[in-house]
Amino acid sequence: MKTIKHYRAMTLFSGSVIGKTGFYVAIPEKGFKGSKIMVEHDGEYMQIENWLKADAFRRFPDKWGRGTYTLGYFKWNPDLGMAVA
């Protein structure tokens, strides 16, 4: 069984960023790719079964010129998650 990794989202993004509606959370590839993730935002939780099943992916250049990084976008739906004790 995979261990669940935790990610604290500071902000939610409008779905218009990826051509969809609603709010989305962006999770980086590094450290989360292929993992189960428990996302926390503003005291609410959502579980993601696999980073590779994101609704959209975007690649960005690193601001220090070290290459690129990839974000996976997931629709924010805290009803799918559970509180972490």
VENVENJO-V428339 format. One record per residue. N is the residue number from 1. RES is the residue in three letters. PHI is phi as a letter, one per 30 degrees, with the letter a starting at -180 (* if undefined). Layout:
{{N/RES/PHI} {N/RES/PHI}}
This chain:
{{1/MET/*} {2/LYS/d} {3/THR/d} {4/ILE/c} {5/LYS/c} {6/HIS/c} {7/TYR/b} {8/ARG/c} {9/ALA/d} {10/MET/d} {11/THR/b} {12/LEU/c} {13/PHE/c} {14/SER/d} {15/GLY/d} {16/SER/d} {17/VAL/d} {18/ILE/c} {19/GLY/i} {20/LYS/b} {21/THR/c} {22/GLY/j} {23/PHE/c} {24/TYR/b} {25/VAL/c} {26/ALA/c} {27/ILE/b} {28/PRO/d} {29/GLU/d} {30/LYS/d} {31/GLY/i} {32/PHE/b} {33/LYS/e} {34/GLY/i} {35/SER/c} {36/LYS/d} {37/ILE/b} {38/MET/c} {39/VAL/c} {40/GLU/c} {41/HIS/b} {42/ASP/h} {43/GLY/i} {44/GLU/c} {45/TYR/b} {46/MET/b} {47/GLN/c} {48/ILE/c} {49/GLU/d} {50/ASN/a} {51/TRP/e} {52/LEU/d} {53/LYS/c} {54/ALA/d} {55/ASP/d} {56/ALA/a} {57/PHE/b} {58/ARG/b} {59/ARG/c} {60/PHE/b} {61/PRO/d} {62/ASP/d} {63/LYS/d} {64/TRP/c} {65/GLY/i} {66/ARG/c} {67/GLY/k} {68/THR/b} {69/TYR/b} {70/THR/c} {71/LEU/c} {72/GLY/c} {73/TYR/c} {74/PHE/b} {75/LYS/d} {76/TRP/d} {77/ASN/b} {78/PRO/d} {79/ASP/d} {80/LEU/d} {81/GLY/c} {82/MET/b} {83/ALA/d} {84/VAL/c} {85/ALA/d}}
